[in-house]
Amino acid sequence: MARLAGKVAIVTGAGRGIGAATAARLAAEGAAVVVNDIDPVPAEETVTQILAEGGQAVACVANTVDSAEADRLVGVALEHFGALDILINNAGTTRDKMFHGMDDEMFDFVLDANLKTAIHCARAAMPAMRDVAKAEIAEHGRPAHNRKIVFTSSVAALMGNPGQVNYVAAKGGLIAVTKTLARELGPFGINVNAVAPGFVETRLTQAKQPGETYGIPDQMREMAKAMIALGRLGLPGDIAAVHAFLASADSDFVSGVTIPVTGGQLGGM
Ligand SMILES: NC(=O)c1ccc[n+]([C@@H]2O[C@H](COP(=O)([O-])OP(=O)(O)OC[C@H]3O[C@@H](n4cnc5c(N)ncnc54)[C@H](O)[C@@H]3O)[C@@H](O)[C@H]2O)c1
């Protein structure tokens, strides 16, 4: 069943990892997808994969830390596919350091990349989502269908995580934003939810090599695995499946929640 047939989606940070898997999953379920990333090459790779599998996709290279770029991103969805029904705010990154040594630059960078990007994209989507729904309500008494906004938080914001005070400030902020926007936008048939992934195998969680920006120490990877009830680390497709649920009509009565997708992370959620 093509749950998302006829729908138009934006997935941010869709060149790699969870975002790439989500873009592919939404396309496989019938959505036309705008594949956003800050890096052009992986964004094009995701588009190529979707097109090869018979889906519809276009790339939009943009850094939505700049709100004008978020407006341009929404413009690409409207220009290519004529609407915007689903916004998956997945873009994000880490710069870990213990709190006492974390300078303003590291704090601002992570807050911008995780929190501002998502807020900018959600706000840029308002004319295409809220205003369109409002016009439908004026004409027909209700929106034509529910529209969907999904934020990507993290289990780190639910449990706390040493070395990530910048990241949990951003990801915790997204949980609060989710609840508030769910209240503001519910009357317009817009569902607003978040996922809180646990430990998922991507470049953010790869075994850290000396001098690398991304990754975490091997010892922490092993500890994380030991805490997961289902006995394995997550895969990008595990999160993509929940994104697809939250993007679909199957979640039309779900709003304002953050769903932990962790394999049952003990000591957390
Ligand atoms: N991997 C995990 O275990 C895990 C756990 C919890 C939450 N998350 C969150 O899931 C999301 C995806 O992470 P991932 O693990 O797939 O990471 P990843 O690094 O594999 O992919 C993230 C993508 O986002 C892009 N990106 C970064 N900043 C951007 C920006 N400003 N504008 C546009 N694109 C940008 C990157 O270029 C990259 O392609 C992030 O928000 C991350 O914080 C990941």
The ligand as an SDF file (V2000), in Angstrom:
LIG
                    3D

 44 48  0  0  0  0  0  0  0  0999 V2000
   22.9970    8.3460   14.8230 N   0  0  0  0  0  0  0  0  0  0  0  0
   22.4500    8.3730   16.0280 C   0  0  0  0  0  0  0  0  0  0  0  0
   22.7040    7.4930   16.8750 O   0  0  0  0  0  0  0  0  0  0  0  0
   21.4800    9.4630   16.3870 C   0  0  0  0  0  0  0  0  0  0  0  0
   20.8680    9.3890   17.6530 C   0  0  0  0  0  0  0  0  0  0  0  0
   19.9580   10.3610   18.0250 C   0  0  0  0  0  0  0  0  0  0  0  0
   19.6730   11.3990   17.1410 C   0  0  0  0  0  0  0  0  0  0  0  0
   20.2710   11.4540   15.9300 N   0  0  0  0  0  0  0  0  0  0  0  0
   19.9160   12.5730   15.0490 C   0  0  0  0  0  0  0  0  0  0  0  0
   19.4660   12.0740   13.8190 O   0  0  0  0  0  0  0  0  0  0  0  0
   19.7280   13.0390   12.7930 C   0  0  0  0  0  0  0  0  0  0  0  0
   20.4990   12.3920   11.6540 C   0  0  0  0  0  0  0  0  0  0  0  0
   21.7620   11.9820   12.1590 O   0  0  0  0  0  0  0  0  0  0  0  0
   22.6660   10.8510   11.4780 P   0  0  0  0  0  0  0  0  0  0  0  0
   23.1340    9.9860   12.5750 O   0  0  0  0  0  0  0  0  0  0  0  0
   21.9820   10.2610   10.2970 O   0  0  0  0  0  0  0  0  0  0  0  0
   23.9150   11.7390   11.0400 O   0  0  0  0  0  0  0  0  0  0  0  0
   24.7560   11.8400    9.6770 P   0  0  0  0  0  0  0  0  0  0  0  0
   25.9140   12.7210    9.9940 O   0  0  0  0  0  0  0  0  0  0  0  0
   24.9950   10.4820    9.1240 O   0  0  0  0  0  0  0  0  0  0  0  0
   23.7540   12.5990    8.6840 O   0  0  0  0  0  0  0  0  0  0  0  0
   23.3350   13.9130    8.9500 C   0  0  0  0  0  0  0  0  0  0  0  0
   23.2260   14.6760    7.6400 C   0  0  0  0  0  0  0  0  0  0  0  0
   22.7680   16.0080    7.9580 O   0  0  0  0  0  0  0  0  0  0  0  0
   23.5060   16.9240    7.1590 C   0  0  0  0  0  0  0  0  0  0  0  0
   23.5260   18.2290    7.7970 N   0  0  0  0  0  0  0  0  0  0  0  0
   24.2050   18.6070    8.9080 C   0  0  0  0  0  0  0  0  0  0  0  0
   23.9910   19.9040    9.1520 N   0  0  0  0  0  0  0  0  0  0  0  0
   23.1550   20.3470    8.1850 C   0  0  0  0  0  0  0  0  0  0  0  0
   22.5700   21.6030    7.9000 C   0  0  0  0  0  0  0  0  0  0  0  0
   22.8450   22.6660    8.6460 N   0  0  0  0  0  0  0  0  0  0  0  0
   21.7490   21.7030    6.8210 N   0  0  0  0  0  0  0  0  0  0  0  0
   21.4960   20.6300    6.0400 C   0  0  0  0  0  0  0  0  0  0  0  0
   22.0310   19.4080    6.2680 N   0  0  0  0  0  0  0  0  0  0  0  0
   22.8630   19.2800    7.3190 C   0  0  0  0  0  0  0  0  0  0  0  0
   24.9030   16.3130    7.0440 C   0  0  0  0  0  0  0  0  0  0  0  0
   25.6210   16.8270    5.9270 O   0  0  0  0  0  0  0  0  0  0  0  0
   24.5780   14.8190    6.9240 C   0  0  0  0  0  0  0  0  0  0  0  0
   24.4630   14.4070    5.5690 O   0  0  0  0  0  0  0  0  0  0  0  0
   20.4890   14.1800   13.4770 C   0  0  0  0  0  0  0  0  0  0  0  0
   19.5900   15.2100   13.8240 O   0  0  0  0  0  0  0  0  0  0  0  0
   21.0460   13.5130   14.7090 C   0  0  0  0  0  0  0  0  0  0  0  0
   21.3120   14.4390   15.7380 O   0  0  0  0  0  0  0  0  0  0  0  0
   21.1680   10.5080   15.5400 C   0  0  0  0  0  0  0  0  0  0  0  0
  1  2  1  0
  2  3  2  0
  2  4  1  0
  4  5  1  0
  4 44  2  0
  5  6  2  0
  6  7  1  0
  7  8  2  0
  8  9  1  0
  8 44  1  0
  9 10  1  0
  9 42  1  0
 10 11  1  0
 11 12  1  0
 11 40  1  0
 12 13  1  0
 13 14  1  0
 14 15  2  0
 14 16  1  0
 14 17  1  0
 17 18  1  0
 18 19  2  0
 18 20  1  0
 18 21  1  0
 21 22  1  0
 22 23  1  0
 23 24  1  0
 23 38  1  0
 24 25  1  0
 25 26  1  0
 25 36  1  0
 26 27  1  0
 26 35  1  0
 27 28  2  0
 28 29  1  0
 29 30  1  0
 29 35  2  0
 30 31  1  0
 30 32  2  0
 32 33  1  0
 33 34  2  0
 34 35  1  0
 36 37  1  0
 36 38  1  0
 38 39  1  0
 40 41  1  0
 40 42  1  0
 42 43  1  0
M  CHG  2   8   1  16  -1
M  END
$$$$
